Amino acid sequence: MAAEDHEKIARGADSRRASVLIADDDPAIRLVLRHRLEAAGYAVEEAADSQSALAALLSNRHDVALLDIMMPGAGGLEVLSEARNDAVRTLIIVITAASTMNNAVEAMKRGAHDYLTKPFENLDLVAAAVARAVEIAAQTADLTRLKDEFNRQLVGGEIIGRGPAMQEVYKLIGRVVNNDATVLLRGESGTGKELVARAIHYKSPRWRGPFVAVNCSAIPHGLLESELFGHERGAFTGATERRPGKFEQAAGGTLFLDEIGDLPVELQPKLLRVLQEREFARVGGFETLKMQARIIAATNQDLETAVAAKKFREDLYFRLRVIPIDLPPLRERREDIPELTDYFAGKAAREMGANTRFISPEARARLFSYEWPGNVRELENAVLRAALLAPGNTIRAEDIELGRGGTRAKVRAAGSDAPLTELISLRIGEMLDSGGADARDLYQKLVAELEKPLIEQALERAGGNQVHAARILGLNRNTLRKKLTEHRIVPQKAPQQP
């Protein structure tokens, strides 16, 4: 390697001189190595015994260390073991005159990066070994910084809470990040299921792979199969080219299946096969593809009840809940509300230019006593809105608007005599409050919420007769059948009179 190349590596990308520790009890060895490495542009420090060598390593201020095996004190191998046990980042090159196989094997077993023997016939070879190690150390540091940046941006510290309930969640996250077991996240809307899924992904060995999220309730049933599995050209009308699905896009990473309880019944056996066989085929294709993504699913429904009602396959349920993680609603972890409030107020200042810096005790009391039907998402919306609209630098109790004045209370107060349009309007307000700025697909969700009980009531009035029910609804029979499938409604025929 040319001298200028050594100089570039010694300087590094950030113009900081790479630091090398020379740990050897022979002052002559330290001298010749120092001269050669300083000539290459490295900052050099020396240690003459095991104790000072270990202290220098534990400081983590060196990129690379040259460590002699035979030194006064514990010896180089013991120093190496202690450094690795303390997660020292420095890459350690062992040097020794006792060039036995046992020494070499033992040094590598204990975590040495490389192994060099004395006497050094060519100091350029030592400099080259140091240069390789410095380059690897720089790449490792870059990856660590990149991973930390991913964690900061994509997990963002937004999973906030120090109470007992969240501590249990953190423990489970820690237990699943180093394996590929399927995880089922259960909890009400707004409890942070996707944040937990992202945390599992970005803290796992798959963090460099893609995180692909699919909301099973937001995609029309007719398109969901193609969205998940992909399709071949000509598989159906409009399929003008091959398209990879989410399973392919998530290869090497994580596929997050949100609202899994809304997965159509006809697709459930296909997902079950993917989980069992770890393979799938595109729609209209014959090629078998390996499934290389980790699966994390989430639901706000009681899947056990859905299984009992034959609306969700029992075998698929057990395949999904290999490791279940239950996220508590905010009302059951009120001790976290002050910390969440401070975080969201700070977010309003950082990202939206809010001038508020303080939260009054009365405002905190109001936030603490509310039930939060929309959970953390609703709290975030309330704090952000108050921070942006407060006239001064303090959020007051009167600046906080909760649930549009308590939407659920309004629905109850309206009673059954209220006009239908008023009840619908209140329900829309509730959905917007709980969804906030992240509210999506509201039209579809509201139509589905109205359509299903409407069809069920018509069928009940018609005694389970689909022709009669279709006439009540003003639909043709084929349209009604399609709606029954979409909403997983099983018509019940009226019992015959004796």
NORBELGI-V999480 format. One record per residue. N is the residue number from 1. SS is DSSP state (alpha for helix, beta for strand, coil for the rest). OMEGA is omega in whole degrees, 0 to 359 (NA if undefined). D_LAST is the distance of its C-alpha to the last C-alpha in Angstrom with 2 decimals. Layout:
((N & SS & OMEGA & D_LAST) (N & SS & OMEGA & D_LAST))
//
This chain:
((1 & coil & 182 & 98.91) (2 & coil & 182 & 101.32) (3 & alpha & 181 & 102.63) (4 & alpha & 177 & 101.00) (5 & alpha & 175 & 97.61) (6 & alpha & 181 & 98.05) (7 & alpha & 179 & 98.96) (8 & alpha & 181 & 95.77) (9 & alpha & 181 & 93.60) (10 & alpha & 180 & 95.58) (11 & alpha & 180 & 95.06) (12 & coil & 184 & 91.35) (13 & coil & 183 & 89.22) (14 & coil & 178 & 89.65) (15 & coil & 175 & 93.46) (16 & coil & 179 & 93.33) (17 & coil & 177 & 95.58) (18 & coil & 185 & 93.64) (19 & beta & 180 & 94.62) (20 & beta & 175 & 95.67) (21 & beta & 174 & 96.37) (22 & beta & 181 & 99.04) (23 & beta & 182 & 98.73) (24 & coil & 181 & 101.64) (25 & coil & 180 & 104.31) (26 & coil & 182 & 107.01) (27 & alpha & 179 & 108.60) (28 & alpha & 178 & 110.09) (29 & alpha & 180 & 106.65) (30 & alpha & 182 & 105.28) (31 & alpha & 184 & 108.25) (32 & alpha & 179 & 108.03) (33 & alpha & 178 & 104.26) (34 & alpha & 181 & 104.59) (35 & alpha & 183 & 107.25) (36 & alpha & 184 & 105.24) (37 & alpha & 175 & 101.95) (38 & alpha & 176 & 103.55) (39 & alpha & 178 & 105.32) (40 & coil & 175 & 101.89) (41 & coil & 182 & 100.83) (42 & coil & 168 & 98.79) (43 & beta & 188 & 99.04) (44 & beta & 173 & 100.06) (45 & beta & 183 & 99.85) (46 & beta & 172 & 101.27) (47 & beta & 187 & 100.38) (48 & coil & 180 & 102.73) (49 & coil & 185 & 100.57) (50 & alpha & 184 & 97.00) (51 & alpha & 180 & 96.42) (52 & alpha & 178 & 97.53) (53 & alpha & 180 & 95.67) (54 & alpha & 179 & 92.37) (55 & alpha & 179 & 92.95) (56 & alpha & 180 & 93.59) (57 & alpha & 182 & 90.45) (58 & alpha & 177 & 88.24) (59 & coil & 178 & 89.42) (60 & coil & 181 & 87.57) (61 & coil & 182 & 90.34) (62 & coil & 175 & 91.31) (63 & coil & 184 & 89.76) (64 & beta & 175 & 91.35) (65 & beta & 170 & 93.27) (66 & beta & 191 & 95.81) (67 & beta & 178 & 95.52) (68 & beta & 180 & 98.05) (69 & coil & 185 & 96.77) (70 & coil & 178 & 99.94) (71 & coil & 175 & 100.58) (72 & coil & 182 & 101.75) (73 & coil & 185 & 98.90) (74 & coil & 183 & 95.47) (75 & coil & 186 & 96.09) (76 & alpha & 182 & 94.43) (77 & alpha & 178 & 91.43) (78 & alpha & 176 & 90.46) (79 & alpha & 179 & 90.90) (80 & alpha & 181 & 88.67) (81 & alpha & 181 & 85.92) (82 & alpha & 179 & 86.07) (83 & alpha & 180 & 86.01) (84 & alpha & 178 & 82.90) (85 & alpha & 179 & 81.16) (86 & coil & 176 & 81.84) (87 & coil & 176 & 80.43) (88 & coil & 184 & 83.83) (89 & coil & 183 & 83.51) (90 & coil & 174 & 87.05) (91 & beta & 187 & 87.36) (92 & beta & 174 & 89.70) (93 & beta & 180 & 92.17) (94 & beta & 176 & 93.70) (95 & beta & 181 & 97.43) (96 & beta & 174 & 99.42) (97 & coil & 180 & 102.52) (98 & coil & 189 & 100.76) (99 & coil & 177 & 98.94) (100 & coil & 179 & 97.15) (101 & alpha & 182 & 93.80) (102 & alpha & 179 & 92.40) (103 & alpha & 181 & 93.41) (104 & alpha & 181 & 91.83) (105 & alpha & 183 & 88.55) (106 & alpha & 179 & 88.36) (107 & alpha & 181 & 89.10) (108 & alpha & 178 & 86.33) (109 & alpha & 183 & 83.85) (110 & coil & 172 & 84.60) (111 & coil & 176 & 83.88) (112 & coil & 177 & 87.20) (113 & coil & 182 & 87.03) (114 & beta & 186 & 90.10) (115 & beta & 179 & 93.02) (116 & beta & 181 & 96.74) (117 & beta & 175 & 99.76) (118 & coil & 358 & 103.25) (119 & coil & 182 & 105.95) (120 & coil & 180 & 104.89) (121 & coil & 182 & 106.87) (122 & coil & 182 & 105.57) (123 & alpha & 177 & 104.45) (124 & alpha & 178 & 102.92) (125 & alpha & 176 & 100.26) (126 & alpha & 179 & 99.47) (127 & alpha & 179 & 99.25) (128 & alpha & 178 & 96.96) (129 & alpha & 177 & 94.63) (130 & alpha & 180 & 94.58) (131 & alpha & 178 & 93.88) (132 & alpha & 181 & 90.86) (133 & alpha & 179 & 89.52) (134 & alpha & 180 & 90.11) (135 & alpha & 179 & 88.23) (136 & alpha & 179 & 85.25) (137 & alpha & 179 & 85.34) (138 & alpha & 179 & 85.27) (139 & alpha & 178 & 82.30) (140 & alpha & 179 & 80.42) (141 & alpha & 179 & 81.22) (142 & alpha & 179 & 80.00) (143 & alpha & 179 & 76.68) (144 & alpha & 178 & 76.32) (145 & alpha & 180 & 77.09) (146 & alpha & 180 & 74.65) (147 & alpha & 178 & 71.87) (148 & alpha & 179 & 72.67) (149 & alpha & 176 & 72.61) (150 & alpha & 181 & 69.20) (151 & alpha & 182 & 67.91) (152 & alpha & 185 & 69.50) (153 & alpha & 190 & 68.24) (154 & alpha & 170 & 64.83) (155 & alpha & 167 & 63.80) (156 & coil & 183 & 66.24) (157 & coil & 185 & 65.96) (158 & coil & 172 & 62.92) (159 & coil & 189 & 60.83) (160 & coil & 177 & 62.16) (161 & coil & 181 & 61.47) (162 & coil & 181 & 63.17) (163 & coil & 182 & 60.55) (164 & alpha & 182 & 58.90) (165 & alpha & 180 & 55.71) (166 & alpha & 176 & 57.71) (167 & alpha & 177 & 60.07) (168 & alpha & 177 & 57.19) (169 & alpha & 180 & 56.33) (170 & alpha & 179 & 60.00) (171 & alpha & 180 & 60.11) (172 & alpha & 176 & 57.18) (173 & alpha & 180 & 58.82) (174 & alpha & 182 & 61.98) (175 & alpha & 185 & 60.22) (176 & alpha & 187 & 58.56) (177 & coil & 184 & 61.40) (178 & coil & 173 & 63.22) (179 & coil & 184 & 60.36) (180 & coil & 180 & 57.92) (181 & coil & 177 & 54.67) (182 & coil & 183 & 51.68) (183 & beta & 174 & 51.13) (184 & beta & 178 & 47.99) (185 & beta & 182 & 48.87) (186 & beta & 179 & 46.18) (187 & coil & 180 & 46.52) (188 & coil & 176 & 45.72) (189 & coil & 178 & 47.17) (190 & coil & 181 & 50.87) (191 & coil & 175 & 51.61) (192 & coil & 183 & 53.96) (193 & alpha & 180 & 52.09) (194 & alpha & 176 & 54.19) (195 & alpha & 179 & 57.37) (196 & alpha & 178 & 56.55) (197 & alpha & 178 & 55.82) (198 & alpha & 179 & 59.20) (199 & alpha & 178 & 60.92) (200 & alpha & 182 & 59.63) (201 & alpha & 188 & 60.83) (202 & alpha & 174 & 64.23) (203 & coil & 181 & 65.10) (204 & coil & 176 & 64.21) (205 & coil & 180 & 66.35) (206 & coil & 190 & 64.35) (207 & coil & 180 & 65.79) (208 & coil & 177 & 67.92) (209 & coil & 182 & 64.93) (210 & coil & 169 & 62.58) (211 & beta & 185 & 59.81) (212 & beta & 182 & 57.07) (213 & beta & 177 & 54.14) (214 & beta & 175 & 50.90) (215 & beta & 186 & 48.24) (216 & coil & 180 & 45.00) (217 & coil & 185 & 43.29) (218 & coil & 182 & 46.16) (219 & coil & 178 & 46.27) (220 & coil & 185 & 43.81) (221 & alpha & 182 & 41.51) (222 & alpha & 182 & 42.93) (223 & alpha & 189 & 46.43) (224 & alpha & 180 & 45.89) (225 & alpha & 178 & 46.13) (226 & alpha & 180 & 49.46) (227 & alpha & 182 & 50.64) (228 & alpha & 189 & 50.12) (229 & alpha & 186 & 51.11) (230 & beta & 179 & 53.39) (231 & beta & 175 & 53.44) (232 & coil & 176 & 55.75) (233 & coil & 179 & 57.28) (234 & coil & 181 & 55.02) (235 & coil & 178 & 51.87) (236 & coil & 181 & 50.15) (237 & coil & 181 & 51.24) (238 & coil & 179 & 53.84) (239 & coil & 186 & 54.78) (240 & coil & 179 & 58.44) (241 & coil & 177 & 59.80) (242 & coil & 179 & 58.95) (243 & beta & 177 & 57.81) (244 & beta & 178 & 57.61) (245 & coil & 184 & 54.59) (246 & alpha & 178 & 54.51) (247 & alpha & 178 & 54.51) (248 & alpha & 183 & 57.84) (249 & alpha & 182 & 59.25) (250 & coil & 182 & 58.67) (251 & coil & 181 & 60.48) (252 & coil & 181 & 62.73) (253 & coil & 185 & 61.10) (254 & beta & 173 & 57.73) (255 & beta & 181 & 54.52) (256 & beta & 181 & 52.60) (257 & beta & 181 & 48.92) (258 & beta & 182 & 47.90) (259 & coil & 184 & 44.30) (260 & alpha & 178 & 43.17) (261 & alpha & 179 & 39.62) (262 & alpha & 177 & 39.38) (263 & coil & 182 & 40.33) (264 & coil & 182 & 37.92) (265 & alpha & 184 & 35.59) (266 & alpha & 178 & 37.26) (267 & alpha & 183 & 40.67) (268 & alpha & 177 & 39.84) (269 & alpha & 181 & 40.38) (270 & alpha & 176 & 43.71) (271 & alpha & 178 & 44.92) (272 & alpha & 180 & 43.89) (273 & alpha & 179 & 46.04) (274 & alpha & 181 & 48.95) (275 & alpha & 181 & 48.80) (276 & alpha & 188 & 48.55) (277 & alpha & 183 & 51.04) (278 & coil & 178 & 53.23) (279 & beta & 181 & 53.33) (280 & beta & 176 & 51.75) (281 & coil & 176 & 52.36) (282 & coil & 176 & 52.68) (283 & beta & 181 & 50.10) (284 & coil & 182 & 51.23) (285 & coil & 180 & 53.75) (286 & coil & 181 & 54.37) (287 & coil & 177 & 56.92) (288 & coil & 182 & 55.75) (289 & beta & 178 & 57.06) (290 & beta & 177 & 57.54) (291 & coil & 187 & 55.89) (292 & coil & 180 & 58.81) (293 & coil & 170 & 57.36) (294 & beta & 181 & 56.10) (295 & beta & 169 & 52.56) (296 & beta & 180 & 51.79) (297 & beta & 180 & 48.32) (298 & beta & 179 & 47.19) (299 & beta & 171 & 43.99) (300 & coil & 180 & 43.00) (301 & coil & 173 & 39.37) (302 & coil & 185 & 37.83) (303 & alpha & 178 & 37.55) (304 & alpha & 176 & 35.98) (305 & alpha & 178 & 33.00) (306 & alpha & 177 & 32.98) (307 & alpha & 180 & 33.06) (308 & alpha & 180 & 30.09) (309 & coil & 179 & 28.15) (310 & coil & 178 & 29.31) (311 & coil & 178 & 31.50) (312 & coil & 184 & 34.73) (313 & coil & 181 & 35.74) (314 & alpha & 181 & 36.48) (315 & alpha & 176 & 39.44) (316 & alpha & 179 & 40.96) (317 & alpha & 181 & 40.58) (318 & alpha & 175 & 42.58) (319 & alpha & 182 & 45.15) (320 & alpha & 186 & 45.72) (321 & coil & 174 & 45.98) (322 & coil & 174 & 48.86) (323 & beta & 178 & 50.71) (324 & beta & 175 & 48.62) (325 & beta & 181 & 50.58) (326 & beta & 179 & 48.92) (327 & coil & 184 & 50.70) (328 & coil & 173 & 50.55) (329 & coil & 185 & 49.83) (330 & alpha & 181 & 52.93) (331 & alpha & 179 & 51.74) (332 & alpha & 175 & 51.83) (333 & coil & 184 & 55.42) (334 & alpha & 180 & 57.11) (335 & alpha & 180 & 60.40) (336 & alpha & 184 & 60.68) (337 & alpha & 179 & 60.41) (338 & alpha & 181 & 64.19) (339 & alpha & 177 & 65.20) (340 & alpha & 180 & 62.67) (341 & alpha & 179 & 63.87) (342 & alpha & 180 & 67.48) (343 & alpha & 182 & 66.66) (344 & alpha & 175 & 64.87) (345 & alpha & 176 & 67.64) (346 & alpha & 177 & 70.19) (347 & alpha & 178 & 68.22) (348 & alpha & 180 & 68.33) (349 & alpha & 184 & 72.10) (350 & alpha & 192 & 72.69) (351 & alpha & 186 & 70.50) (352 & alpha & 177 & 70.13) (353 & coil & 178 & 73.42) (354 & coil & 182 & 72.05) (355 & coil & 183 & 74.87) (356 & coil & 178 & 73.00) (357 & coil & 185 & 74.38) (358 & beta & 176 & 73.03) (359 & beta & 184 & 69.76) (360 & coil & 177 & 70.09) (361 & alpha & 179 & 68.77) (362 & alpha & 178 & 66.50) (363 & alpha & 178 & 65.01) (364 & alpha & 180 & 64.45) (365 & alpha & 180 & 62.76) (366 & alpha & 178 & 60.40) (367 & alpha & 184 & 59.51) (368 & alpha & 186 & 59.05) (369 & alpha & 183 & 56.65) (370 & coil & 184 & 54.28) (371 & coil & 179 & 50.91) (372 & coil & 177 & 51.42) (373 & coil & 178 & 47.88) (374 & coil & 174 & 49.60) (375 & alpha & 187 & 51.63) (376 & alpha & 180 & 55.08) (377 & alpha & 180 & 54.68) (378 & alpha & 177 & 54.11) (379 & alpha & 179 & 57.09) (380 & alpha & 181 & 59.26) (381 & alpha & 182 & 58.41) (382 & alpha & 182 & 59.11) (383 & alpha & 179 & 62.46) (384 & alpha & 181 & 63.61) (385 & alpha & 181 & 62.84) (386 & alpha & 181 & 64.66) (387 & alpha & 183 & 67.61) (388 & alpha & 185 & 68.07) (389 & alpha & 180 & 67.75) (390 & coil & 184 & 69.59) (391 & coil & 182 & 72.84) (392 & coil & 180 & 75.00) (393 & coil & 181 & 75.26) (394 & beta & 174 & 72.72) (395 & beta & 180 & 68.94) (396 & coil & 180 & 68.14) (397 & alpha & 182 & 64.87) (398 & alpha & 177 & 64.70) (399 & alpha & 186 & 65.00) (400 & coil & 177 & 61.70) (401 & coil & 184 & 58.59) (402 & coil & 173 & 55.41) (403 & alpha & 181 & 52.13) (404 & alpha & 181 & 53.27) (405 & alpha & 179 & 53.39) (406 & alpha & 186 & 50.29) (407 & alpha & 182 & 47.67) (408 & alpha & 177 & 44.77) (409 & alpha & 178 & 45.86) (410 & alpha & 179 & 46.01) (411 & alpha & 180 & 42.44) (412 & alpha & 182 & 41.28) (413 & alpha & 181 & 43.57) (414 & alpha & 177 & 42.39) (415 & coil & 185 & 38.90) (416 & coil & 181 & 35.81) (417 & coil & 182 & 37.71) (418 & coil & 177 & 40.27) (419 & coil & 181 & 40.39) (420 & alpha & 181 & 38.73) (421 & alpha & 179 & 42.13) (422 & alpha & 179 & 43.62) (423 & alpha & 179 & 41.01) (424 & alpha & 180 & 41.48) (425 & alpha & 178 & 45.22) (426 & alpha & 179 & 45.14) (427 & alpha & 177 & 43.04) (428 & alpha & 178 & 45.58) (429 & alpha & 179 & 48.35) (430 & alpha & 180 & 46.76) (431 & alpha & 178 & 46.44) (432 & alpha & 180 & 50.07) (433 & alpha & 183 & 51.23) (434 & alpha & 179 & 49.68) (435 & alpha & 177 & 50.83) (436 & alpha & 182 & 54.18) (437 & alpha & 181 & 56.77) (438 & alpha & 181 & 54.78) (439 & coil & 181 & 51.69) (440 & coil & 173 & 50.68) (441 & coil & 184 & 48.05) (442 & alpha & 181 & 46.82) (443 & alpha & 181 & 45.43) (444 & alpha & 183 & 43.22) (445 & alpha & 182 & 42.08) (446 & alpha & 178 & 41.23) (447 & alpha & 179 & 39.39) (448 & alpha & 182 & 37.33) (449 & alpha & 179 & 36.62) (450 & alpha & 189 & 35.38) (451 & alpha & 185 & 33.70) (452 & alpha & 179 & 31.30) (453 & alpha & 177 & 29.53) (454 & alpha & 179 & 29.59) (455 & alpha & 180 & 27.74) (456 & alpha & 179 & 25.23) (457 & alpha & 179 & 24.54) (458 & alpha & 178 & 24.25) (459 & alpha & 180 & 21.74) (460 & alpha & 179 & 19.64) (461 & alpha & 182 & 19.88) (462 & coil & 179 & 19.02) (463 & coil & 179 & 15.85) (464 & coil & 180 & 17.94) (465 & coil & 186 & 18.97) (466 & alpha & 180 & 22.69) (467 & alpha & 180 & 23.82) (468 & alpha & 179 & 22.42) (469 & alpha & 179 & 23.86) (470 & alpha & 179 & 27.17) (471 & alpha & 178 & 27.35) (472 & alpha & 184 & 26.91) (473 & alpha & 183 & 29.65) (474 & coil & 179 & 31.88) (475 & coil & 170 & 32.09) (476 & coil & 189 & 31.86) (477 & alpha & 180 & 29.27) (478 & alpha & 178 & 32.00) (479 & alpha & 179 & 33.35) (480 & alpha & 179 & 29.98) (481 & alpha & 179 & 29.59) (482 & alpha & 179 & 33.10) (483 & alpha & 178 & 32.35) (484 & alpha & 179 & 29.30) (485 & alpha & 181 & 31.70) (486 & alpha & 185 & 34.45) (487 & coil & 178 & 32.41) (488 & coil & 179 & 30.44) (489 & coil & 177 & 27.10) (490 & coil & 182 & 24.12) (491 & coil & 178 & 21.28) (492 & coil & 179 & 17.91) (493 & coil & 179 & 14.96) (494 & coil & 179 & 12.28) (495 & coil & 181 & 9.08) (496 & coil & 180 & 6.40) (497 & coil & 177 & 3.84) (498 & coil & NA & 0.00))
//
